Amino acid sequence: MTELSCPLARSMVSDYIDGELPPDQARALEEHLETCPYCPPLYASLVETLAELKALDDVSGVDQLVRRVLAALDEPPGPDDPLRRRA
């Protein structure tokens, strides 16, 4: 496989993390990540985010968060809310 462009490498990161890339593509992405000054922070951020999501194994905590977000969405906007509809 030839050298990857950043957009192509970024499009492959999710499949790489999931272990779904063929070995030659995985090696090409690894080589890109070793030499690219731009893509490794994106990769690291995705890996960190996935680790944090996996750490949320307390379903009741997630359920509470979802309920709070939904309740906040049901509340009418306050006078200082930037998303308040203008009449």
PDB file of N, CA, C and O in Angstrom, chain B, residues numbered from 101:
ATOM      1  N   MET B 101       0.854  -1.181   0.000  1.00  0.00           N
ATOM      2  CA  MET B 101       0.000   0.000   0.000  1.00  0.00           C
ATOM      3  C   MET B 101       0.899   1.243   0.000  1.00  0.00           C
ATOM      4  O   MET B 101       1.938   1.262   0.661  1.00  0.00           O
ATOM      5  N   THR B 102       0.504   2.252  -0.725  1.00  0.00           N
ATOM      6  CA  THR B 102       1.276   3.488  -0.800  1.00  0.00           C
ATOM      7  C   THR B 102       1.057   4.330   0.442  1.00  0.00           C
ATOM      8  O   THR B 102       0.204   4.021   1.274  1.00  0.00           O
ATOM      9  N   GLU B 103       1.835   5.397   0.560  1.00  0.00           N
ATOM     10  CA  GLU B 103       1.716   6.289   1.703  1.00  0.00           C
ATOM     11  C   GLU B 103       0.313   6.880   1.769  1.00  0.00           C
ATOM     12  O   GLU B 103      -0.260   7.264   0.750  1.00  0.00           O
ATOM     13  N   LEU B 104      -0.225   6.946   2.970  1.00  0.00           N
ATOM     14  CA  LEU B 104      -1.588   7.432   3.151  1.00  0.00           C
ATOM     15  C   LEU B 104      -1.624   8.950   3.264  1.00  0.00           C
ATOM     16  O   LEU B 104      -0.716   9.566   3.822  1.00  0.00           O
ATOM     17  N   SER B 105      -2.677   9.537   2.731  1.00  0.00           N
ATOM     18  CA  SER B 105      -2.942  10.960   2.967  1.00  0.00           C
ATOM     19  C   SER B 105      -3.624  11.070   4.325  1.00  0.00           C
ATOM     20  O   SER B 105      -4.180  10.092   4.824  1.00  0.00           O
ATOM     21  N   CYS B 106      -3.584  12.246   4.916  1.00  0.00           N
ATOM     22  CA  CYS B 106      -4.248  12.442   6.211  1.00  0.00           C
ATOM     23  C   CYS B 106      -5.748  12.139   6.144  1.00  0.00           C
ATOM     24  O   CYS B 106      -6.252  11.434   7.018  1.00  0.00           O
ATOM     25  N   PRO B 107      -6.482  12.640   5.145  1.00  0.00           N
ATOM     26  CA  PRO B 107      -7.918  12.320   5.109  1.00  0.00           C
ATOM     27  C   PRO B 107      -8.191  10.815   5.019  1.00  0.00           C
ATOM     28  O   PRO B 107      -9.121  10.313   5.651  1.00  0.00           O
ATOM     29  N   LEU B 108      -7.385  10.100   4.237  1.00  0.00           N
ATOM     30  CA  LEU B 108      -7.586   8.656   4.132  1.00  0.00           C
ATOM     31  C   LEU B 108      -7.240   7.978   5.453  1.00  0.00           C
ATOM     32  O   LEU B 108      -7.963   7.091   5.908  1.00  0.00           O
ATOM     33  N   ALA B 109      -6.141   8.393   6.066  1.00  0.00           N
ATOM     34  CA  ALA B 109      -5.747   7.806   7.351  1.00  0.00           C
ATOM     35  C   ALA B 109      -6.831   8.035   8.388  1.00  0.00           C
ATOM     36  O   ALA B 109      -7.180   7.118   9.132  1.00  0.00           O
ATOM     37  N   ARG B 110      -7.363   9.239   8.446  1.00  0.00           N
ATOM     38  CA  ARG B 110      -8.403   9.558   9.438  1.00  0.00           C
ATOM     39  C   ARG B 110      -9.667   8.741   9.195  1.00  0.00           C
ATOM     40  O   ARG B 110     -10.369   8.380  10.140  1.00  0.00           O
ATOM     41  N   SER B 111      -9.954   8.452   7.942  1.00  0.00           N
ATOM     42  CA  SER B 111     -11.149   7.655   7.643  1.00  0.00           C
ATOM     43  C   SER B 111     -10.981   6.190   8.055  1.00  0.00           C
ATOM     44  O   SER B 111     -11.961   5.453   8.166  1.00  0.00           O
ATOM     45  N   MET B 112      -9.726   5.775   8.282  1.00  0.00           N
ATOM     46  CA  MET B 112      -9.442   4.387   8.640  1.00  0.00           C
ATOM     47  C   MET B 112      -9.311   4.166  10.146  1.00  0.00           C
ATOM     48  O   MET B 112      -9.312   3.023  10.603  1.00  0.00           O
ATOM     49  N   VAL B 113      -9.200   5.235  10.913  1.00  0.00           N
ATOM     50  CA  VAL B 113      -8.888   5.115  12.335  1.00  0.00           C
ATOM     51  C   VAL B 113      -9.944   4.313  13.095  1.00  0.00           C
ATOM     52  O   VAL B 113      -9.590   3.460  13.909  1.00  0.00           O
ATOM     53  N   SER B 114     -11.202   4.560  12.856  1.00  0.00           N
ATOM     54  CA  SER B 114     -12.258   3.854  13.587  1.00  0.00           C
ATOM     55  C   SER B 114     -12.183   2.348  13.333  1.00  0.00           C
ATOM     56  O   SER B 114     -12.264   1.551  14.267  1.00  0.00           O
ATOM     57  N   ASP B 115     -12.028   1.968  12.075  1.00  0.00           N
ATOM     58  CA  ASP B 115     -11.910   0.539  11.757  1.00  0.00           C
ATOM     59  C   ASP B 115     -10.652  -0.057  12.379  1.00  0.00           C
ATOM     60  O   ASP B 115     -10.659  -1.210  12.809  1.00  0.00           O
ATOM     61  N   TYR B 116      -9.573   0.723  12.430  1.00  0.00           N
ATOM     62  CA  TYR B 116      -8.332   0.258  13.047  1.00  0.00           C
ATOM     63  C   TYR B 116      -8.551  -0.012  14.531  1.00  0.00           C
ATOM     64  O   TYR B 116      -8.159  -1.060  15.043  1.00  0.00           O
ATOM     65  N   ILE B 117      -9.176   0.935  15.213  1.00  0.00           N
ATOM     66  CA  ILE B 117      -9.437   0.774  16.644  1.00  0.00           C
ATOM     67  C   ILE B 117     -10.315  -0.447  16.895  1.00  0.00           C
ATOM     68  O   ILE B 117     -10.135  -1.150  17.889  1.00  0.00           O
ATOM     69  N   ASP B 118     -11.256  -0.697  16.004  1.00  0.00           N
ATOM     70  CA  ASP B 118     -12.163  -1.842  16.148  1.00  0.00           C
ATOM     71  C   ASP B 118     -11.535  -3.155  15.687  1.00  0.00           C
ATOM     72  O   ASP B 118     -12.156  -4.212  15.798  1.00  0.00           O
ATOM     73  N   GLY B 119     -10.298  -3.092  15.168  1.00  0.00           N
ATOM     74  CA  GLY B 119      -9.622  -4.298  14.690  1.00  0.00           C
ATOM     75  C   GLY B 119     -10.189  -4.829  13.395  1.00  0.00           C
ATOM     76  O   GLY B 119     -10.092  -6.025  13.120  1.00  0.00           O
ATOM     77  N   GLU B 120     -10.783  -3.954  12.590  1.00  0.00           N
ATOM     78  CA  GLU B 120     -11.460  -4.377  11.365  1.00  0.00           C
ATOM     79  C   GLU B 120     -10.682  -4.071  10.087  1.00  0.00           C
ATOM     80  O   GLU B 120     -11.184  -4.316   8.990  1.00  0.00           O
ATOM     81  N   LEU B 121      -9.459  -3.536  10.211  1.00  0.00           N
ATOM     82  CA  LEU B 121      -8.668  -3.252   9.014  1.00  0.00           C
ATOM     83  C   LEU B 121      -7.862  -4.485   8.620  1.00  0.00           C
ATOM     84  O   LEU B 121      -7.345  -5.191   9.486  1.00  0.00           O
ATOM     85  N   PRO B 122      -7.753  -4.745   7.334  1.00  0.00           N
ATOM     86  CA  PRO B 122      -6.855  -5.807   6.883  1.00  0.00           C
ATOM     87  C   PRO B 122      -5.422  -5.483   7.331  1.00  0.00           C
ATOM     88  O   PRO B 122      -5.079  -4.309   7.476  1.00  0.00           O
ATOM     89  N   PRO B 123      -4.590  -6.492   7.549  1.00  0.00           N
ATOM     90  CA  PRO B 123      -3.239  -6.265   8.072  1.00  0.00           C
ATOM     91  C   PRO B 123      -2.410  -5.254   7.277  1.00  0.00           C
ATOM     92  O   PRO B 123      -1.693  -4.454   7.878  1.00  0.00           O
ATOM     93  N   ASP B 124      -2.488  -5.268   5.949  1.00  0.00           N
ATOM     94  CA  ASP B 124      -1.686  -4.327   5.164  1.00  0.00           C
ATOM     95  C   ASP B 124      -2.144  -2.884   5.376  1.00  0.00           C
ATOM     96  O   ASP B 124      -1.320  -1.971   5.428  1.00  0.00           O
ATOM     97  N   GLN B 125      -3.453  -2.679   5.497  1.00  0.00           N
ATOM     98  CA  GLN B 125      -3.965  -1.342   5.751  1.00  0.00           C
ATOM     99  C   GLN B 125      -3.640  -0.891   7.179  1.00  0.00           C
ATOM    100  O   GLN B 125      -3.348   0.282   7.414  1.00  0.00           O
ATOM    101  N   ALA B 126      -3.692  -1.824   8.124  1.00  0.00           N
ATOM    102  CA  ALA B 126      -3.355  -1.489   9.512  1.00  0.00           C
ATOM    103  C   ALA B 126      -1.893  -1.055   9.592  1.00  0.00           C
ATOM    104  O   ALA B 126      -1.576  -0.080  10.272  1.00  0.00           O
ATOM    105  N   ARG B 127      -1.003  -1.770   8.906  1.00  0.00           N
ATOM    106  CA  ARG B 127       0.417  -1.389   8.900  1.00  0.00           C
ATOM    107  C   ARG B 127       0.617  -0.027   8.268  1.00  0.00           C
ATOM    108  O   ARG B 127       1.400   0.782   8.766  1.00  0.00           O
ATOM    109  N   ALA B 128      -0.088   0.236   7.168  1.00  0.00           N
ATOM    110  CA  ALA B 128       0.034   1.535   6.498  1.00  0.00           C
ATOM    111  C   ALA B 128      -0.431   2.657   7.425  1.00  0.00           C
ATOM    112  O   ALA B 128       0.194   3.716   7.478  1.00  0.00           O
ATOM    113  N   LEU B 129      -1.512   2.433   8.146  1.00  0.00           N
ATOM    114  CA  LEU B 129      -2.004   3.443   9.078  1.00  0.00           C
ATOM    115  C   LEU B 129      -1.018   3.644  10.222  1.00  0.00           C
ATOM    116  O   LEU B 129      -0.754   4.779  10.618  1.00  0.00           O
ATOM    117  N   GLU B 130      -0.473   2.558  10.756  1.00  0.00           N
ATOM    118  CA  GLU B 130       0.518   2.665  11.830  1.00  0.00           C
ATOM    119  C   GLU B 130       1.736   3.470  11.370  1.00  0.00           C
ATOM    120  O   GLU B 130       2.250   4.307  12.111  1.00  0.00           O
ATOM    121  N   GLU B 131       2.187   3.211  10.153  1.00  0.00           N
ATOM    122  CA  GLU B 131       3.322   3.966   9.608  1.00  0.00           C
ATOM    123  C   GLU B 131       2.973   5.440   9.472  1.00  0.00           C
ATOM    124  O   GLU B 131       3.795   6.307   9.770  1.00  0.00           O
ATOM    125  N   HIS B 132       1.763   5.723   9.026  1.00  0.00           N
ATOM    126  CA  HIS B 132       1.325   7.108   8.888  1.00  0.00           C
ATOM    127  C   HIS B 132       1.318   7.788  10.259  1.00  0.00           C
ATOM    128  O   HIS B 132       1.801   8.911  10.403  1.00  0.00           O
ATOM    129  N   LEU B 133       0.771   7.104  11.257  1.00  0.00           N
ATOM    130  CA  LEU B 133       0.691   7.682  12.594  1.00  0.00           C
ATOM    131  C   LEU B 133       2.073   7.914  13.202  1.00  0.00           C
ATOM    132  O   LEU B 133       2.237   8.807  14.033  1.00  0.00           O
ATOM    133  N   GLU B 134       3.066   7.121  12.798  1.00  0.00           N
ATOM    134  CA  GLU B 134       4.431   7.291  13.304  1.00  0.00           C
ATOM    135  C   GLU B 134       5.123   8.517  12.710  1.00  0.00           C
ATOM    136  O   GLU B 134       6.029   9.077  13.327  1.00  0.00           O
ATOM    137  N   THR B 135       4.705   8.933  11.522  1.00  0.00           N
ATOM    138  CA  THR B 135       5.417  10.012  10.835  1.00  0.00           C
ATOM    139  C   THR B 135       4.619  11.301  10.685  1.00  0.00           C
ATOM    140  O   THR B 135       5.206  12.354  10.437  1.00  0.00           O
ATOM    141  N   CYS B 136       3.317  11.247  10.828  1.00  0.00           N
ATOM    142  CA  CYS B 136       2.470  12.417  10.604  1.00  0.00           C
ATOM    143  C   CYS B 136       2.452  13.324  11.836  1.00  0.00           C
ATOM    144  O   CYS B 136       2.278  12.837  12.953  1.00  0.00           O
ATOM    145  N   PRO B 137       2.625  14.611  11.651  1.00  0.00           N
ATOM    146  CA  PRO B 137       2.557  15.514  12.802  1.00  0.00           C
ATOM    147  C   PRO B 137       1.117  15.882  13.195  1.00  0.00           C
ATOM    148  O   PRO B 137       0.906  16.482  14.249  1.00  0.00           O
ATOM    149  N   TYR B 138       0.142  15.537  12.374  1.00  0.00           N
ATOM    150  CA  TYR B 138      -1.229  15.992  12.598  1.00  0.00           C
ATOM    151  C   TYR B 138      -2.186  14.902  13.094  1.00  0.00           C
ATOM    152  O   TYR B 138      -3.033  15.183  13.942  1.00  0.00           O
ATOM    153  N   CYS B 139      -2.079  13.700  12.602  1.00  0.00           N
ATOM    154  CA  CYS B 139      -3.071  12.663  12.890  1.00  0.00           C
ATOM    155  C   CYS B 139      -2.951  11.989  14.262  1.00  0.00           C
ATOM    156  O   CYS B 139      -3.979  11.598  14.814  1.00  0.00           O
ATOM    157  N   PRO B 140      -1.764  11.833  14.838  1.00  0.00           N
ATOM    158  CA  PRO B 140      -1.692  11.149  16.141  1.00  0.00           C
ATOM    159  C   PRO B 140      -2.540  11.770  17.245  1.00  0.00           C
ATOM    160  O   PRO B 140      -3.109  11.021  18.039  1.00  0.00           O
ATOM    161  N   PRO B 141      -2.661  13.102  17.347  1.00  0.00           N
ATOM    162  CA  PRO B 141      -3.533  13.630  18.395  1.00  0.00           C
ATOM    163  C   PRO B 141      -5.000  13.200  18.219  1.00  0.00           C
ATOM    164  O   PRO B 141      -5.692  12.942  19.204  1.00  0.00           O
ATOM    165  N   LEU B 142      -5.464  13.126  16.984  1.00  0.00           N
ATOM    166  CA  LEU B 142      -6.829  12.656  16.733  1.00  0.00           C
ATOM    167  C   LEU B 142      -6.971  11.214  17.188  1.00  0.00           C
ATOM    168  O   LEU B 142      -7.928  10.863  17.878  1.00  0.00           O
ATOM    169  N   TYR B 143      -6.017  10.381  16.801  1.00  0.00           N
ATOM    170  CA  TYR B 143      -6.049   8.974  17.182  1.00  0.00           C
ATOM    171  C   TYR B 143      -6.043   8.838  18.704  1.00  0.00           C
ATOM    172  O   TYR B 143      -6.847   8.093  19.264  1.00  0.00           O
ATOM    173  N   ALA B 144      -5.144   9.551  19.371  1.00  0.00           N
ATOM    174  CA  ALA B 144      -5.047   9.478  20.828  1.00  0.00           C
ATOM    175  C   ALA B 144      -6.349   9.932  21.488  1.00  0.00           C
ATOM    176  O   ALA B 144      -6.787   9.343  22.477  1.00  0.00           O
ATOM    177  N   SER B 145      -6.955  10.966  20.945  1.00  0.00           N
ATOM    178  CA  SER B 145      -8.209  11.474  21.490  1.00  0.00           C
ATOM    179  C   SER B 145      -9.319  10.431  21.363  1.00  0.00           C
ATOM    180  O   SER B 145     -10.101  10.241  22.294  1.00  0.00           O
ATOM    181  N   LEU B 146      -9.388   9.765  20.228  1.00  0.00           N
ATOM    182  CA  LEU B 146     -10.417   8.736  20.044  1.00  0.00           C
ATOM    183  C   LEU B 146     -10.199   7.562  20.983  1.00  0.00           C
ATOM    184  O   LEU B 146     -11.155   7.042  21.559  1.00  0.00           O
ATOM    185  N   VAL B 147      -8.950   7.137  21.142  1.00  0.00           N
ATOM    186  CA  VAL B 147      -8.648   6.027  22.046  1.00  0.00           C
ATOM    187  C   VAL B 147      -9.016   6.406  23.479  1.00  0.00           C
ATOM    188  O   VAL B 147      -9.594   5.596  24.205  1.00  0.00           O
ATOM    189  N   GLU B 148      -8.689   7.620  23.885  1.00  0.00           N
ATOM    190  CA  GLU B 148      -9.006   8.086  25.237  1.00  0.00           C
ATOM    191  C   GLU B 148     -10.521   8.167  25.452  1.00  0.00           C
ATOM    192  O   GLU B 148     -11.023   7.763  26.501  1.00  0.00           O
ATOM    193  N   THR B 149     -11.239   8.685  24.466  1.00  0.00           N
ATOM    194  CA  THR B 149     -12.696   8.794  24.571  1.00  0.00           C
ATOM    195  C   THR B 149     -13.331   7.413  24.690  1.00  0.00           C
ATOM    196  O   THR B 149     -14.236   7.214  25.499  1.00  0.00           O
ATOM    197  N   LEU B 150     -12.865   6.468  23.895  1.00  0.00           N
ATOM    198  CA  LEU B 150     -13.409   5.112  23.972  1.00  0.00           C
ATOM    199  C   LEU B 150     -13.130   4.487  25.330  1.00  0.00           C
ATOM    200  O   LEU B 150     -13.991   3.802  25.883  1.00  0.00           O
ATOM    201  N   ALA B 151     -11.943   4.714  25.872  1.00  0.00           N
ATOM    202  CA  ALA B 151     -11.611   4.176  27.193  1.00  0.00           C
ATOM    203  C   ALA B 151     -12.526   4.765  28.253  1.00  0.00           C
ATOM    204  O   ALA B 151     -12.986   4.053  29.145  1.00  0.00           O
ATOM    205  N   GLU B 152     -12.791   6.057  28.159  1.00  0.00           N
ATOM    206  CA  GLU B 152     -13.678   6.696  29.125  1.00  0.00           C
ATOM    207  C   GLU B 152     -15.106   6.166  28.999  1.00  0.00           C
ATOM    208  O   GLU B 152     -15.784   5.962  30.006  1.00  0.00           O
ATOM    209  N   LEU B 153     -15.558   5.945  27.783  1.00  0.00           N
ATOM    210  CA  LEU B 153     -16.905   5.402  27.597  1.00  0.00           C
ATOM    211  C   LEU B 153     -17.008   3.983  28.143  1.00  0.00           C
ATOM    212  O   LEU B 153     -18.021   3.614  28.736  1.00  0.00           O
ATOM    213  N   LYS B 154     -15.963   3.193  27.942  1.00  0.00           N
ATOM    214  CA  LYS B 154     -15.979   1.822  28.464  1.00  0.00           C
ATOM    215  C   LYS B 154     -15.949   1.817  29.988  1.00  0.00           C
ATOM    216  O   LYS B 154     -16.440   0.882  30.619  1.00  0.00           O
ATOM    217  N   ALA B 155     -15.379   2.855  30.573  1.00  0.00           N
ATOM    218  CA  ALA B 155     -15.320   2.952  32.031  1.00  0.00           C
ATOM    219  C   ALA B 155     -16.686   3.275  32.631  1.00  0.00           C
ATOM    220  O   ALA B 155     -16.890   3.115  33.834  1.00  0.00           O
ATOM    221  N   LEU B 156     -17.610   3.725  31.806  1.00  0.00           N
ATOM    222  CA  LEU B 156     -18.957   4.040  32.286  1.00  0.00           C
ATOM    223  C   LEU B 156     -19.796   2.761  32.362  1.00  0.00           C
ATOM    224  O   LEU B 156     -20.853   2.654  31.739  1.00  0.00           O
ATOM    225  N   ASP B 157     -19.301   1.801  33.137  1.00  0.00           N
ATOM    226  CA  ASP B 157     -20.021   0.537  33.211  1.00  0.00           C
ATOM    227  C   ASP B 157     -21.161   0.576  34.212  1.00  0.00           C
ATOM    228  O   ASP B 157     -21.909  -0.393  34.343  1.00  0.00           O
ATOM    229  N   ASP B 158     -21.298   1.689  34.919  1.00  0.00           N
ATOM    230  CA  ASP B 158     -22.415   1.853  35.847  1.00  0.00           C
ATOM    231  C   ASP B 158     -23.611   2.363  35.058  1.00  0.00           C
ATOM    232  O   ASP B 158     -23.748   3.566  34.835  1.00  0.00           O
ATOM    233  N   VAL B 159     -24.472   1.451  34.640  1.00  0.00           N
ATOM    234  CA  VAL B 159     -25.601   1.805  33.787  1.00  0.00           C
ATOM    235  C   VAL B 159     -26.533   2.794  34.473  1.00  0.00           C
ATOM    236  O   VAL B 159     -27.108   3.664  33.819  1.00  0.00           O
ATOM    237  N   SER B 160     -26.685   2.668  35.775  1.00  0.00           N
ATOM    238  CA  SER B 160     -27.586   3.592  36.463  1.00  0.00           C
ATOM    239  C   SER B 160     -27.056   5.017  36.365  1.00  0.00           C
ATOM    240  O   SER B 160     -27.845   5.954  36.246  1.00  0.00           O
ATOM    241  N   GLY B 161     -25.735   5.203  36.411  1.00  0.00           N
ATOM    242  CA  GLY B 161     -25.160   6.537  36.258  1.00  0.00           C
ATOM    243  C   GLY B 161     -25.415   7.095  34.873  1.00  0.00           C
ATOM    244  O   GLY B 161     -25.714   8.280  34.726  1.00  0.00           O
ATOM    245  N   VAL B 162     -25.302   6.263  33.868  1.00  0.00           N
ATOM    246  CA  VAL B 162     -25.571   6.694  32.496  1.00  0.00           C
ATOM    247  C   VAL B 162     -27.050   7.018  32.345  1.00  0.00           C
ATOM    248  O   VAL B 162     -27.410   8.018  31.724  1.00  0.00           O
ATOM    249  N   ASP B 163     -27.907   6.176  32.912  1.00  0.00           N
ATOM    250  CA  ASP B 163     -29.344   6.425  32.842  1.00  0.00           C
ATOM    251  C   ASP B 163     -29.699   7.757  33.497  1.00  0.00           C
ATOM    252  O   ASP B 163     -30.525   8.511  32.982  1.00  0.00           O
ATOM    253  N   GLN B 164     -29.072   8.038  34.633  1.00  0.00           N
ATOM    254  CA  GLN B 164     -29.334   9.307  35.305  1.00  0.00           C
ATOM    255  C   GLN B 164     -28.893  10.477  34.437  1.00  0.00           C
ATOM    256  O   GLN B 164     -29.597  11.482  34.346  1.00  0.00           O
ATOM    257  N   LEU B 165     -27.743  10.356  33.803  1.00  0.00           N
ATOM    258  CA  LEU B 165     -27.258  11.420  32.932  1.00  0.00           C
ATOM    259  C   LEU B 165     -28.217  11.645  31.772  1.00  0.00           C
ATOM    260  O   LEU B 165     -28.537  12.789  31.445  1.00  0.00           O
ATOM    261  N   VAL B 166     -28.675  10.576  31.153  1.00  0.00           N
ATOM    262  CA  VAL B 166     -29.609  10.688  30.032  1.00  0.00           C
ATOM    263  C   VAL B 166     -30.894  11.361  30.491  1.00  0.00           C
ATOM    264  O   VAL B 166     -31.417  12.231  29.794  1.00  0.00           O
ATOM    265  N   ARG B 167     -31.411  10.975  31.651  1.00  0.00           N
ATOM    266  CA  ARG B 167     -32.643  11.596  32.170  1.00  0.00           C
ATOM    267  C   ARG B 167     -32.437  13.092  32.415  1.00  0.00           C
ATOM    268  O   ARG B 167     -33.318  13.895  32.106  1.00  0.00           O
ATOM    269  N   ARG B 168     -31.278  13.472  32.969  1.00  0.00           N
ATOM    270  CA  ARG B 168     -31.008  14.885  33.230  1.00  0.00           C
ATOM    271  C   ARG B 168     -30.927  15.681  31.931  1.00  0.00           C
ATOM    272  O   ARG B 168     -31.450  16.792  31.845  1.00  0.00           O
ATOM    273  N   VAL B 169     -30.273  15.112  30.924  1.00  0.00           N
ATOM    274  CA  VAL B 169     -30.167  15.809  29.642  1.00  0.00           C
ATOM    275  C   VAL B 169     -31.543  15.968  29.008  1.00  0.00           C
ATOM    276  O   VAL B 169     -31.874  17.043  28.508  1.00  0.00           O
ATOM    277  N   LEU B 170     -32.339  14.913  29.026  1.00  0.00           N
ATOM    278  CA  LEU B 170     -33.677  14.992  28.444  1.00  0.00           C
ATOM    279  C   LEU B 170     -34.549  15.986  29.194  1.00  0.00           C
ATOM    280  O   LEU B 170     -35.330  16.718  28.585  1.00  0.00           O
ATOM    281  N   ALA B 171     -34.416  16.011  30.512  1.00  0.00           N
ATOM    282  CA  ALA B 171     -35.190  16.970  31.303  1.00  0.00           C
ATOM    283  C   ALA B 171     -34.776  18.395  30.967  1.00  0.00           C
ATOM    284  O   ALA B 171     -35.622  19.284  30.868  1.00  0.00           O
ATOM    285  N   ALA B 172     -33.484  18.611  30.792  1.00  0.00           N
ATOM    286  CA  ALA B 172     -33.003  19.951  30.443  1.00  0.00           C
ATOM    287  C   ALA B 172     -33.512  20.367  29.072  1.00  0.00           C
ATOM    288  O   ALA B 172     -33.780  21.546  28.844  1.00  0.00           O
ATOM    289  N   LEU B 173     -33.646  19.427  28.169  1.00  0.00           N
ATOM    290  CA  LEU B 173     -34.146  19.750  26.829  1.00  0.00           C
ATOM    291  C   LEU B 173     -35.624  20.118  26.864  1.00  0.00           C
ATOM    292  O   LEU B 173     -36.099  20.870  26.014  1.00  0.00           O
ATOM    293  N   ASP B 174     -36.350  19.591  27.843  1.00  0.00           N
ATOM    294  CA  ASP B 174     -37.777  19.890  27.960  1.00  0.00           C
ATOM    295  C   ASP B 174     -38.051  21.230  28.622  1.00  0.00           C
ATOM    296  O   ASP B 174     -39.154  21.765  28.510  1.00  0.00           O
ATOM    297  N   GLU B 175     -37.049  21.781  29.316  1.00  0.00           N
ATOM    298  CA  GLU B 175     -37.242  23.054  30.009  1.00  0.00           C
ATOM    299  C   GLU B 175     -37.313  24.197  29.000  1.00  0.00           C
ATOM    300  O   GLU B 175     -36.570  24.204  28.019  1.00  0.00           O
ATOM    301  N   PRO B 176     -38.201  25.163  29.235  1.00  0.00           N
ATOM    302  CA  PRO B 176     -38.252  26.320  28.330  1.00  0.00           C
ATOM    303  C   PRO B 176     -36.968  27.135  28.489  1.00  0.00           C
ATOM    304  O   PRO B 176     -36.410  27.198  29.585  1.00  0.00           O
ATOM    305  N   PRO B 177     -36.498  27.754  27.419  1.00  0.00           N
ATOM    306  CA  PRO B 177     -35.265  28.539  27.502  1.00  0.00           C
ATOM    307  C   PRO B 177     -35.447  29.754  28.406  1.00  0.00           C
ATOM    308  O   PRO B 177     -36.511  30.374  28.428  1.00  0.00           O
ATOM    309  N   GLY B 178     -34.399  30.083  29.146  1.00  0.00           N
ATOM    310  CA  GLY B 178     -34.418  31.260  30.001  1.00  0.00           C
ATOM    311  C   GLY B 178     -34.156  32.506  29.176  1.00  0.00           C
ATOM    312  O   GLY B 178     -33.841  32.401  27.991  1.00  0.00           O
ATOM    313  N   PRO B 179     -34.278  33.677  29.770  1.00  0.00           N
ATOM    314  CA  PRO B 179     -34.097  34.935  29.029  1.00  0.00           C
ATOM    315  C   PRO B 179     -32.684  35.120  28.479  1.00  0.00           C
ATOM    316  O   PRO B 179     -32.492  35.826  27.490  1.00  0.00           O
ATOM    317  N   ASP B 180     -31.703  34.494  29.110  1.00  0.00           N
ATOM    318  CA  ASP B 180     -30.319  34.637  28.654  1.00  0.00           C
ATOM    319  C   ASP B 180     -29.857  33.476  27.791  1.00  0.00           C
ATOM    320  O   ASP B 180     -28.689  33.428  27.407  1.00  0.00           O
ATOM    321  N   ASP B 181     -30.735  32.548  27.482  1.00  0.00           N
ATOM    322  CA  ASP B 181     -30.370  31.376  26.691  1.00  0.00           C
ATOM    323  C   ASP B 181     -30.080  31.791  25.253  1.00  0.00           C
ATOM    324  O   ASP B 181     -30.950  32.362  24.595  1.00  0.00           O
ATOM    325  N   PRO B 182     -28.851  31.511  24.740  1.00  0.00           N
ATOM    326  CA  PRO B 182     -28.512  31.926  23.384  1.00  0.00           C
ATOM    327  C   PRO B 182     -29.331  31.218  22.309  1.00  0.00           C
ATOM    328  O   PRO B 182     -29.404  31.674  21.168  1.00  0.00           O
ATOM    329  N   LEU B 183     -29.944  30.097  22.688  1.00  0.00           N
ATOM    330  CA  LEU B 183     -30.745  29.361  21.707  1.00  0.00           C
ATOM    331  C   LEU B 183     -32.223  29.729  21.781  1.00  0.00           C
ATOM    332  O   LEU B 183     -33.051  29.134  21.092  1.00  0.00           O
ATOM    333  N   ARG B 184     -32.544  30.696  22.608  1.00  0.00           N
ATOM    334  CA  ARG B 184     -33.930  31.119  22.762  1.00  0.00           C
ATOM    335  C   ARG B 184     -34.468  31.664  21.443  1.00  0.00           C
ATOM    336  O   ARG B 184     -33.811  32.443  20.752  1.00  0.00           O
ATOM    337  N   ARG B 185     -35.657  31.239  21.125  1.00  0.00           N
ATOM    338  CA  ARG B 185     -36.270  31.714  19.875  1.00  0.00           C
ATOM    339  C   ARG B 185     -36.610  33.178  19.997  1.00  0.00           C
ATOM    340  O   ARG B 185     -37.098  33.644  21.027  1.00  0.00           O
ATOM    341  N   ARG B 186     -36.347  33.871  18.950  1.00  0.00           N
ATOM    342  CA  ARG B 186     -36.679  35.296  18.941  1.00  0.00           C
ATOM    343  C   ARG B 186     -38.086  35.470  18.371  1.00  0.00           C
ATOM    344  O   ARG B 186     -38.441  34.880  17.351  1.00  0.00           O
ATOM    345  N   ALA B 187     -38.856  36.279  19.044  1.00  0.00           N
ATOM    346  CA  ALA B 187     -40.253  36.486  18.620  1.00  0.00           C
ATOM    347  C   ALA B 187     -40.335  37.583  17.593  1.00  0.00           C
ATOM    348  O   ALA B 187     -41.424  37.903  17.116  1.00  0.00           O
TER     349      ALA B 187
END
